[in-house]
Amino acid sequence: MMPPYQGPGHGIPHTMPDYNRAIMHVMPAIRQSLREARPVGVKHAVTEAALISYLIGKGFDFYQALRIVESWERNESFPM
């Protein structure tokens, strides 16, 4: 039996993405969240990093993604 990440038809690409390339794309979001963790809290910082990383995956560059995510903040928190 093949692992679920191999082969077509499982809803996952035929080859796994490269770890180094993935980290390179989201590292700015990780660094940003580490800088903000102390003043705004870990939950806020991790949420921001996740949202920025999501937008990077959708094709935005880091600075565009950061501006979008910061525009979603209200009084240094995300509406939930």
Contacts in CASP RR format, 6 or more apart in sequence:
PFRMAT RR
TARGET T0000
AUTHOR 0000-0000-0000
METHOD contacts of the structure
MODEL  1
MMPPYQGPGHGIPHTMPDYNRAIMHVMPAIRQSLREARPVGVKHAVTEAA
LISYLIGKGFDFYQALRIVESWERNESFPM
4 10 0 8 1.000
4 12 0 8 1.000
5 12 0 8 1.000
5 16 0 8 1.000
6 14 0 8 1.000
7 14 0 8 1.000
8 14 0 8 1.000
25 53 0 8 1.000
25 56 0 8 1.000
25 57 0 8 1.000
26 49 0 8 1.000
26 52 0 8 1.000
26 53 0 8 1.000
26 56 0 8 1.000
28 52 0 8 1.000
28 62 0 8 1.000
29 48 0 8 1.000
29 49 0 8 1.000
29 52 0 8 1.000
29 53 0 8 1.000
29 56 0 8 1.000
29 62 0 8 1.000
29 65 0 8 1.000
29 66 0 8 1.000
30 49 0 8 1.000
32 48 0 8 1.000
32 49 0 8 1.000
32 52 0 8 1.000
32 66 0 8 1.000
33 45 0 8 1.000
33 46 0 8 1.000
33 48 0 8 1.000
33 49 0 8 1.000
33 52 0 8 1.000
34 45 0 8 1.000
36 44 0 8 1.000
36 45 0 8 1.000
36 48 0 8 1.000
37 45 0 8 1.000
40 76 0 8 1.000
44 76 0 8 1.000
44 77 0 8 1.000
44 78 0 8 1.000
47 78 0 8 1.000
48 69 0 8 1.000
48 78 0 8 1.000
51 65 0 8 1.000
51 69 0 8 1.000
51 72 0 8 1.000
51 78 0 8 1.000
52 62 0 8 1.000
52 65 0 8 1.000
52 66 0 8 1.000
52 69 0 8 1.000
55 64 0 8 1.000
55 65 0 8 1.000
55 68 0 8 1.000
55 69 0 8 1.000
56 62 0 8 1.000
56 65 0 8 1.000
60 68 0 8 1.000
72 78 0 8 1.000
72 79 0 8 1.000
END
